Structures are given as C-alpha cells and as structure tokens.
C-alpha cells in the first residue's frame, strides 16, 4: 500500500518551496491545497533520454523504400482524418 502524498497549504508551500522541491526530487509527490481543498500536485519529472548529439541514431534506423510514396502519404492522411 502506498503512502499518502504530503499536503501543504499555499502559504506553507511558498515558504517551503525549496524543501518541497527537494522532497519531489527524491520521488515524493506533494499536494498543494487552498482552504483545505487540494488544487495542485507537484510530482517528479521523468528524466529525458540523453542523446549523444545529432546523428546519435545513425545506422540504427531503417526506412522502407516507399516511405514517402503517394500511397503511404494518402494512407497516413486517412488515418488522421485528413483525406
């Protein structure tokens, strides 16, 4: 069973923002309330995938010979309701 998220009122959240961010960086979720009613949740962001830079996927991707053919483009347009 997971532990309930910590809750702060807006005034306390402003006063303790650095501490709240530190807790969130360590995986905790924090609820911010106004007049006892939850109005926001501060959650950790997932880390971005670090790429080695432009071209880092070179040689790892392949494309079909007809990837840009009119038939493929029409099929994609239909899938998105554009045709």
C-alpha positions in Angstrom: 0.0 0.0 0.0 1.5 3.3 -1.0 1.9 6.2 1.4 -0.4 9.2 1.1 1.1 12.3 -0.5 2.2 15.1 1.8 -0.1 18.1 1.8 0.8 21.8 2.2 -1.4 24.9 2.1 -0.4 27.6 -0.3 1.3 29.8 2.3 3.4 26.9 3.6 4.2 25.8 0.1 5.5 29.3 -0.8 7.5 29.4 2.5 8.9 25.8 2.0 9.3 25.6 -1.8 12.9 24.6 -1.7 12.2 21.8 0.8 9.2 20.7 -1.3 11.3 20.6 -4.5 14.0 18.6 -2.6 11.4 16.0 -1.5 9.9 15.8 -5.0 13.4 15.3 -6.5 13.7 12.3 -4.2 10.5 10.8 -5.6 7.8 12.1 -3.3 4.5 13.6 -4.5 3.3 16.8 -2.8 -0.3 18.1 -2.8 -0.9 21.9 -2.6 -4.2 22.9 -1.0 -6.3 26.1 -0.8 -8.7 26.3 2.2 -8.2 22.6 2.7 -9.1 21.7 -0.9 -6.4 20.1 -3.0 -5.7 22.2 -6.1 -2.3 21.0 -7.4 0.1 18.1 -7.3 3.9 18.5 -7.5 5.4 15.3 -8.9 8.8 14.3 -10.1 9.5 14.7 -13.8 10.9 11.7 -15.7 14.4 12.2 -16.9 14.9 12.9 -20.5 16.8 10.4 -22.6 20.2 11.8 -23.1 21.4 11.5 -26.7 25.0 11.8 -27.7 24.0 14.5 -30.2 22.9 14.9 -33.7 23.3 11.7 -35.6 23.4 9.5 -32.5 21.0 7.0 -34.1 22.9 6.8 -37.3 22.9 3.3 -38.7 20.2 2.1 -36.2 17.1 3.1 -38.1 15.9 1.8 -41.5 13.1 3.2 -43.7 11.1 1.3 -46.3 11.8 2.3 -49.9 8.3 3.6 -50.3 8.2 5.7 -47.0 7.3 8.9 -48.9 5.2 7.5 -51.7 1.8 9.0 -52.6 0.1 5.8 -51.4 1.7 5.9 -48.0 1.0 9.6 -47.6 -2.6 9.1 -48.5 -2.9 6.3 -46.0 -1.5 8.4 -43.3 -3.8 11.3 -44.2 -6.8 8.9 -44.0 -5.6 7.7 -40.6 -5.6 11.2 -39.3 -8.9 12.1 -40.9 -7.3 14.5 -43.4 -8.4 12.7 -46.6 
